[in-house]
Amino acid sequence: MSDNAEPARAELLLIEANYEGSETTIVLDGEFDMTGTELFWAHLSEAVDTHPESVILDARDLTFIDSSGLLALLRARDAAVEAGVAFRISEPSPALRRLAELGGVVDLLLAE
């Protein structure tokens, strides 16, 4: 395999979870499309299972998001709310903000 090989699509989304007190922050970095939804759900499920008061998604470094990524965020919001956990997105990237506006979900997803 060549050193110049393109990274796999799933490698284009980096996710980091930070647990601090009663708050969990999930940092999304890169491109969020269908290939990243499984990894995202693993992090979100683990975060919600710790029963924090809130889950915050730091989305400032998302460079791309498609409809499957947006749907995953909407479902994450619903799952958190159903578990009694506050959910919000901090500093949505321009790509996320634009897609949320196009999808008509700014009020649901990006309430600040």
N, C-alpha and C positions, 0 to 999 in steps of 0.2 A: 504494500500500500504506500502511496506517495505521501511525502510530508506536506504536500500542497492540497491534500484532500479537503473537501468542504466538510464542516462539522455537521453531524446529524441534526435534523430540525429540533429534536427535543433538547439538544445541547445549547440551543440558541435562547432558551429561557432558563435563567438562574433564579432559584427561589431560596430564600433564607428565612427561617422563623426565629424570632427573638422573644423569649419569655421573660417578662420583667414584672414581678408582683402579680397584680390581677389583670394585666394587659398583655396581649400577645400581638406582636407586629410581624406581619408577613411581608417581606420585601420581594418585589417582582422586578426583574431586570432582563431586558432583551425583548424577544418576540414571543407573544402569547397567541398561539393558534391551537388547532386540534391536537397537535403532538405534545403540547404541554399540559393538557387538561388533567391527565392521570396524575402527574407529579404534583400539580396544584392541589388536587383533591386529597392526596396523601397528606400534604402539609396542613390543609385546612381542617381535615378530619382530626388529625392529631391535636391541633390547636383547640378545637371545640371540645374535644374529649378531656382537656385539662380544666374545663369549666372556668375560663377567665370571665371577668366582667365585660371585657370588650376584645374584639379582634379588629385590628387596624391593618389595612393593606396599604403599604407604601408603594405607589405605582408611578413615581416620578421618572423612573428609568425604563419604563416600557417604551420601546421604540416602535413597536407594531403590535396591533391586536386585531383579530378578525372576529366574526360573529360567534365562533365557537368559544373563543376566549371571553367575549362579553357575556355569553350565556352561562359560562362557568362562574363568572363573578356574580351574576344575578342569582344563580342557584346557591352560591356560597352565602350570599346575603340572606336568602330564605332559610337555609340550614342553620345559620347562626341565630337568627331571630327565633326560629322554632325551638332552639335549645336554650333560649333566654339570654343570649349573649348579644350585646350591642355590636354593631358592625358599621364600619365606615371606611371610606377610601381617602387616604391623605395624599394630597398633592398629585392628582391624576395627571398623567402625561398628556401632552397635546393630542397624541394618537388616541388615547382612551377617551378624552373629553370629546373629540370630534365624532368618534363612533357612537358614544352614548347620546350625543345630540342627534345624529342621523337616525339612531334607533328609537328616539323618543323616550329614553329612560334616564335622562339626566336627573329628574326629581327623585327617582327610586334609587339610583346608584350613586350619584355624586352629591347627595345632600350634604351641605357643609355647615 
